[in-house]
Amino acid sequence: MVELSHVRFAYADTGNADAGTAGRRTVLSDFNLTVERGECVALLGPNGIGKTTVMRIVNALDFPDSGEYRFGGTLVTRAEVEKRNSRFAKALHQRIGFVFQNSDTQLFCPSVGEEIAFGPTQMGLPDAEVDRRVNDIVTLFDLERFVDRAPYRLSGGEKKRVAVACVMSMNPDLMVLDEPTDGLDEENTALVVRVLKAYVEAGKTVLLSTHHHDIVEALDARIVRMSGRSLGPL
């Protein structure tokens, strides 16, 4: 489903005092990753190693400086994604759901119920189907008491649970989650893990980053360890 081949990616480094001018900070160098349909894959490695960058590339939020990214065998390029009224981009973002590490990045509706309904509504689904999905997701994530509450009034762990629920309401083929259990207590972590495991068992695909090895074990995830070999010179 996902193929990253010989990917190189560098961020602008405006603080490069040695060079005296703006430079580039290499985050990925000759990086390769394959994720098969129906797999659960966990990216492991220290902070700053490039896990979030990989996920942003998979979600077509960033693009390789060199190398290729293919989704479902189709080449994903900046030109195709950023094309005006791109049908390709719309279809891609319906098939891939991204849960950001910081839940505040993706929660903006007046209520939790509206948050969960937002994605399916944007997909153009009939009202009855949107309502069905909202009800199913609310039950699945035990969110009944939060449906009418504003997201900003939730705790960090509650926001994370809602963020995962919102992405799952769109039923993407691939869910990409950046540290999905950060801020969750033991009970809520178990709930999210249980839901993700069922998602994979239903034939969907999950790519996540985490520092928690117990989560990896519970999900029976294939581990991809990222190390200095993923990096170019800083």
Secondary structure, DSSP 8 states (H G I E B T S, - for coil): -EEEEEEEEEEEETT-TTTSS-EEEEEEEEEEEEE-TT-EEEEE--TTSSHHHHHHHHTTSS--SEEEEEETTEE--HHHHSSTT-HHHHHHHHHEEEE-SSGGGT--SSSHHHHHHHHHHHTT--HHHHHHHHHHHHHHTT-GGGTTS-GGGS-HHHHHHHHHHHHHTT--SEEEEESTTTT--HHHHHHHHHHHHHHHHTT-EEEEE-S-HHHHHHHT-EEEE--GGG----
